[in-house]
Amino acid sequence: EPSQLALILERMIKDHRTYRSGLPDLTCWNPTTQELKFVEVKGPGDKLSYKQILWIRFFMSIGVTAEVCHVDPTGSVHSTGMKVKNARTTPKKSAQHTPKKGAKNK
């Protein structure tokens, strides 16, 4: 609906500094039903930011569908093309660095 789009743009124009961030990752348009949907994608351990929550509440208040898609890393493929069996949700601890003899500690 054009009036919904006008409300979204008006919100951004009136207070651009506040509302320039937090917009969902995906904007989906269904040409058959002429429906608009916003989707925020979250990976393991990701949480919605305060601004993302504000946007989702605003979309819902004006009748625009907004949803959060939680991505499951099981069976995902890394950029190397290798399939991952058990994806880690926490980074590996890096090896501790030992300074060379005579090097100053910072």
Backbone as ProteinMPNN parsed JSONL, in Angstrom:
{"seq_chain_A": "EPSQLALILERMIKDHRTYRSGLPDLTCWNPTTQELKFVEVKGPGDKLSYKQILWIRFFMSIGVTAEVCHVDPTGSVHSTGMKVKNARTTPKKSAQHTPKKGAKNK", "coords_chain_A": {"N_chain_A": [[0.849, -1.179, 0.0], [0.654, 2.175, -0.892], [0.396, 4.192, 1.073], [1.544, 3.099, 3.349], [4.229, 2.885, 2.628], [4.753, 5.604, 2.382], [4.532, 6.378, 5.072], [6.739, 5.047, 6.174], [8.888, 6.274, 4.827], [8.457, 8.904, 5.649], [8.983, 8.721, 8.372], [11.734, 8.207, 8.296], [12.692, 10.532, 7.086], [11.921, 12.599, 8.835], [13.437, 12.124, 11.157], [16.211, 11.353, 10.545], [18.742, 10.769, 11.634], [18.206, 9.157, 13.884], [16.739, 7.0, 12.783], [18.189, 5.923, 10.674], [19.601, 3.604, 10.927], [19.199, 0.105, 11.721], [17.268, -0.916, 10.092], [15.604, -3.759, 8.664], [17.295, -6.654, 7.195], [16.344, -7.744, 4.775], [14.113, -6.805, 2.186], [11.107, -7.723, 1.062], [9.054, -8.201, -1.724], [5.95, -9.126, -2.939], [4.773, -9.56, -6.005], [2.402, -10.659, -6.931], [0.483, -10.672, -4.845], [0.868, -8.158, -4.042], [2.114, -7.492, -1.637], [4.167, -6.324, 1.011], [7.06, -7.228, 2.834], [9.261, -7.214, 5.577], [12.354, -8.586, 6.578], [14.434, -9.574, 9.155], [17.546, -11.006, 9.495], [19.093, -13.327, 11.566], [21.95, -14.793, 12.903], [23.466, -17.598, 14.695], [23.63, -16.829, 18.102], [23.243, -14.126, 17.626], [21.433, -11.154, 18.426], [18.506, -9.091, 18.428], [18.941, -5.626, 17.893], [18.301, -2.609, 19.765], [17.349, -0.585, 18.04], [16.54, -2.123, 15.846], [14.405, -3.495, 16.963], [12.682, -1.34, 17.422], [12.102, -0.587, 14.753], [10.783, -2.936, 13.806], [8.529, -3.006, 15.483], [7.347, -0.613, 14.65], [6.743, -1.183, 11.926], [4.843, -3.211, 12.3], [2.875, -1.715, 13.575], [1.871, -0.152, 11.534], [0.77, -1.954, 9.873], [2.454, -3.489, 8.247], [4.073, -6.45, 7.367], [6.554, -7.884, 9.361], [9.35, -9.81, 10.178], [11.541, -12.049, 12.005], [14.207, -13.987, 11.014], [15.776, -16.788, 12.036], [18.861, -18.166, 11.558], [20.069, -21.411, 11.132], [23.113, -22.965, 11.637], [23.73, -25.607, 11.032], [24.965, -27.961, 8.818], [25.788, -26.047, 7.034], [27.662, -24.269, 4.472], [30.944, -23.242, 4.291], [32.866, -20.443, 2.99], [34.915, -21.706, 1.726], [33.841, -23.81, 0.513], [33.596, -26.173, 1.781], [31.644, -28.479, 3.526], [30.111, -28.048, 6.68], [29.977, -29.939, 9.576], [29.435, -29.747, 12.389], [28.844, -26.765, 13.299], [30.597, -24.17, 14.93], [29.61, -22.013, 17.549], [30.994, -20.272, 18.99], [34.013, -18.438, 18.837], [37.237, -19.935, 18.189], [39.806, -20.179, 20.66], [42.64, -18.189, 20.367], [46.111, -18.97, 19.904], [48.352, -18.166, 22.487], [50.396, -15.33, 22.365], [53.854, -15.124, 22.579], [56.239, -12.841, 23.498], [59.231, -11.903, 21.697], [62.662, -12.312, 22.717], [63.977, -9.519, 24.345], [62.092, -7.806, 23.278], [59.825, -5.126, 23.741], [57.067, -4.913, 25.964], [53.749, -3.937, 25.231]], "CA_chain_A": [[0.0, 0.0, 0.0], [1.489, 3.383, -0.96], [0.37, 4.977, 2.313], [2.506, 2.484, 4.269], [5.552, 3.31, 2.176], [4.862, 7.024, 2.725], [4.782, 6.463, 6.509], [8.118, 4.603, 6.402], [9.78, 7.336, 4.356], [8.26, 10.066, 6.514], [9.719, 8.441, 9.62], [13.164, 8.356, 8.017], [12.978, 11.931, 6.75], [11.738, 13.457, 10.009], [14.511, 11.925, 12.137], [17.141, 10.476, 9.838], [19.834, 10.353, 12.531], [17.725, 8.066, 14.732], [16.172, 5.866, 12.055], [18.986, 5.487, 9.514], [20.089, 2.246, 11.159], [18.235, -0.817, 12.312], [16.338, -1.465, 9.104], [15.83, -5.191, 8.438], [18.222, -7.049, 6.139], [15.658, -8.059, 3.518], [12.827, -6.201, 1.831], [10.493, -8.689, 0.141], [7.849, -7.718, -2.395], [5.227, -10.162, -3.662], [4.027, -8.851, -7.054], [1.077, -11.249, -7.119], [-0.424, -10.183, -3.794], [1.291, -6.777, -3.797], [2.399, -7.361, -0.217], [5.52, -5.989, 1.404], [7.48, -7.87, 4.075], [10.638, -6.971, 5.979], [12.895, -9.74, 7.303], [15.731, -9.411, 9.813], [18.204, -12.312, 9.557], [19.976, -13.454, 12.724], [22.714, -16.026, 13.005], [23.603, -18.11, 16.059], [24.171, -15.883, 19.069], [22.835, -12.751, 17.308], [20.211, -10.659, 19.058], [18.0, -7.848, 17.851], [19.36, -4.385, 18.547], [17.191, -1.753, 20.18], [16.802, 0.088, 16.856], [15.833, -3.124, 15.043], [13.12, -3.725, 17.642], [11.831, -0.174, 17.137], [11.613, -0.684, 13.373], [9.816, -4.031, 13.688], [7.287, -2.544, 16.124], [6.743, 0.405, 13.783], [6.143, -1.867, 10.772], [3.631, -3.891, 12.758], [1.857, -0.711, 13.917], [1.268, 0.393, 10.308], [0.204, -3.064, 9.105], [3.437, -4.111, 7.349], [4.612, -7.667, 7.955], [7.976, -7.889, 9.687], [9.673, -11.025, 10.913], [12.944, -12.351, 12.261], [14.573, -15.312, 10.523], [16.944, -17.287, 12.759], [19.587, -19.087, 10.694], [20.687, -22.557, 11.794], [24.347, -23.237, 10.901], [23.922, -27.029, 10.788], [25.039, -28.323, 7.41], [26.085, -24.896, 6.193], [28.88, -24.361, 3.682], [31.838, -22.09, 4.427], [33.294, -19.876, 1.714], [35.87, -22.626, 1.109], [33.066, -24.83, -0.179], [33.578, -27.388, 2.59], [30.458, -28.577, 4.361], [30.384, -28.038, 8.115], [29.111, -30.879, 10.292], [29.025, -29.128, 13.653], [29.339, -25.387, 13.281], [30.86, -23.598, 16.249], [28.95, -20.726, 17.766], [31.949, -19.402, 19.665], [35.295, -18.504, 18.139], [38.32, -20.677, 18.831], [40.779, -19.349, 21.363], [43.879, -18.121, 19.608], [47.305, -19.313, 20.663], [48.904, -16.993, 23.151], [51.604, -14.786, 21.745], [54.944, -14.884, 23.506], [57.121, -11.862, 22.889], [60.612, -12.275, 21.448], [63.609, -11.794, 23.705], [64.376, -8.136, 24.129], [60.972, -7.005, 22.765], [59.102, -4.378, 24.778], [55.631, -5.189, 26.087], [52.925, -2.744, 25.054]], "C_chain_A": [[0.899, 1.249, 0.0], [1.507, 4.199, 0.323], [1.342, 4.416, 3.345], [3.935, 2.897, 3.914], [5.779, 4.779, 2.529], [5.158, 7.198, 4.217], [6.221, 6.057, 6.853], [9.095, 5.706, 6.002], [9.662, 8.59, 5.223], [9.032, 9.902, 7.825], [11.221, 8.663, 9.424], [13.545, 9.813, 7.761], [12.913, 12.822, 7.99], [12.869, 13.33, 11.021], [15.518, 10.918, 11.572], [18.238, 9.943, 10.756], [19.417, 9.145, 13.378], [17.372, 6.826, 13.927], [16.971, 5.405, 10.839], [19.544, 4.083, 9.7], [18.987, 1.395, 11.759], [17.224, -1.381, 11.341], [16.632, -2.947, 8.872], [16.708, -5.456, 7.212], [17.549, -7.217, 4.781], [14.349, -7.288, 3.383], [12.234, -7.095, 0.753], [9.193, -8.113, -0.418], [7.231, -8.875, -3.162], [4.377, -9.47, -4.713], [2.615, -9.398, -7.278], [0.077, -10.685, -6.119], [-0.195, -8.705, -3.483], [1.478, -6.514, -2.302], [3.89, -7.137, 0.012], [5.836, -6.699, 2.713], [8.944, -7.52, 4.319], [11.105, -8.151, 6.823], [14.267, -9.383, 7.861], [16.326, -10.803, 9.985], [19.2, -12.314, 10.715], [20.645, -14.817, 12.725], [22.782, -16.479, 14.455], [24.245, -17.068, 16.977], [23.816, -14.43, 18.795], [21.548, -12.407, 18.038], [19.784, -9.381, 18.359], [18.545, -6.658, 18.624], [18.105, -3.589, 18.923], [16.535, -1.092, 18.969], [16.064, -0.884, 15.936], [14.462, -3.426, 15.648], [12.162, -2.568, 17.372], [11.259, -0.234, 15.729], [10.544, -1.769, 13.239], [8.481, -3.641, 14.329], [6.572, -1.508, 15.258], [6.058, -0.25, 12.587], [4.841, -2.54, 11.166], [2.516, -2.889, 13.047], [1.184, -0.117, 12.685], [0.754, -0.707, 9.385], [1.144, -3.686, 8.083], [4.015, -5.325, 8.063], [6.112, -7.529, 8.164], [8.247, -9.141, 10.501], [11.17, -11.181, 11.073], [13.179, -13.79, 11.83], [15.858, -15.728, 11.236], [17.597, -18.378, 11.921], [20.256, -20.16, 11.531], [21.932, -22.953, 11.006], [24.57, -24.704, 10.555], [23.9, -27.325, 9.297], [25.336, -27.165, 6.492], [27.412, -25.091, 5.474], [29.682, -23.088, 3.894], [32.244, -21.6, 3.05], [34.311, -20.767, 1.009], [35.152, -23.709, 0.327], [32.98, -26.125, 0.603], [32.364, -27.375, 3.505], [30.861, -28.697, 5.824], [29.438, -29.015, 8.792], [28.561, -30.255, 11.563], [29.607, -27.731, 13.704], [29.51, -24.888, 14.704], [30.128, -22.272, 16.369], [29.854, -19.771, 18.525], [33.291, -19.533, 18.968], [36.312, -19.322, 18.927], [39.225, -19.703, 19.556], [42.065, -19.354, 20.555], [45.048, -18.471, 20.515], [47.871, -18.054, 21.282], [50.217, -16.603, 22.492], [52.661, -14.583, 22.817], [55.928, -13.95, 22.838], [58.544, -12.4, 22.725], [61.506, -11.689, 22.533], [63.982, -10.376, 23.346], [63.262, -7.245, 23.615], [60.274, -6.337, 23.944], [57.646, -4.781, 24.775], [54.863, -3.895, 25.959], [51.684, -2.851, 25.876]], "O_chain_A": [[1.811, 1.349, 0.821], [2.515, 4.833, 0.637], [1.907, 5.173, 4.134], [4.739, 3.216, 4.79], [6.879, 5.156, 2.932], [5.946, 8.067, 4.591], [6.845, 6.66, 7.726], [10.017, 6.03, 6.75], [10.66, 9.257, 5.496], [9.655, 10.845, 8.312], [11.89, 9.236, 10.283], [14.611, 10.263, 8.181], [13.758, 13.699, 8.17], [13.228, 14.31, 11.675], [15.649, 9.796, 12.06], [18.617, 8.776, 10.654], [20.202, 8.215, 13.561], [17.677, 5.71, 14.349], [16.488, 4.587, 10.056], [19.923, 3.437, 8.722], [17.975, 1.906, 12.241], [16.41, -2.228, 11.71], [17.795, -3.349, 8.884], [16.845, -4.614, 6.324], [18.128, -6.869, 3.752], [13.587, -7.143, 4.34], [12.789, -7.213, -0.34], [8.349, -7.607, 0.322], [7.911, -9.534, -3.948], [3.366, -8.853, -4.376], [1.737, -8.681, -7.758], [-1.024, -10.274, -6.485], [-0.97, -8.085, -2.754], [1.068, -5.481, -1.773], [4.743, -7.68, -0.69], [4.989, -6.769, 3.603], [9.761, -7.528, 3.398], [10.367, -8.656, 7.669], [15.151, -8.943, 7.127], [15.685, -11.685, 10.556], [20.039, -11.421, 10.83], [19.995, -15.851, 12.57], [22.227, -15.829, 15.342], [25.286, -16.499, 16.648], [24.06, -13.574, 19.644], [20.685, -13.261, 18.24], [20.605, -8.677, 17.77], [18.605, -6.676, 19.854], [17.003, -3.872, 18.452], [15.309, -1.041, 18.877], [15.07, -0.51, 15.313], [13.48, -3.592, 14.925], [10.976, -2.782, 17.125], [10.075, 0.033, 15.524], [9.506, -1.537, 12.619], [7.421, -3.921, 13.77], [5.346, -1.522, 15.143], [4.919, 0.086, 12.265], [3.847, -2.449, 10.445], [1.345, -3.174, 12.796], [0.056, 0.369, 12.77], [0.351, -0.437, 8.254], [0.688, -4.343, 7.148], [4.403, -5.24, 9.228], [6.844, -7.113, 7.266], [7.48, -9.493, 11.398], [11.961, -10.541, 10.38], [12.448, -14.698, 12.226], [16.902, -15.099, 11.064], [16.97, -19.39, 11.609], [20.928, -19.862, 12.518], [21.826, -23.249, 9.816], [25.523, -25.017, 9.841], [22.944, -26.988, 8.599], [25.155, -27.281, 5.28], [28.192, -25.975, 5.827], [29.17, -21.985, 3.703], [31.991, -22.273, 2.05], [34.546, -20.601, -0.188], [35.776, -24.446, -0.436], [32.359, -27.083, 0.142], [32.09, -26.38, 4.176], [31.837, -29.369, 6.158], [28.224, -28.931, 8.605], [27.349, -30.241, 11.779], [30.753, -27.548, 14.115], [28.678, -25.149, 15.574], [30.039, -21.508, 15.408], [29.524, -18.596, 18.689], [33.667, -20.629, 18.551], [36.261, -19.396, 20.155], [39.396, -18.558, 19.137], [42.523, -20.407, 20.111], [44.985, -18.294, 21.731], [47.866, -16.992, 20.66], [51.027, -17.45, 22.118], [52.404, -13.949, 23.841], [56.402, -14.226, 21.736], [59.001, -13.236, 23.504], [61.156, -10.703, 23.182], [64.267, -10.066, 22.189], [63.452, -6.033, 23.52], [60.153, -6.926, 25.019], [57.05, -4.971, 23.715], [55.266, -2.87, 26.508], [50.855, -1.941, 25.864]]}, "name": "protein", "num_of_chains": 1, "seq": "EPSQLALILERMIKDHRTYRSGLPDLTCWNPTTQELKFVEVKGPGDKLSYKQILWIRFFMSIGVTAEVCHVDPTGSVHSTGMKVKNARTTPKKSAQHTPKKGAKNK"}
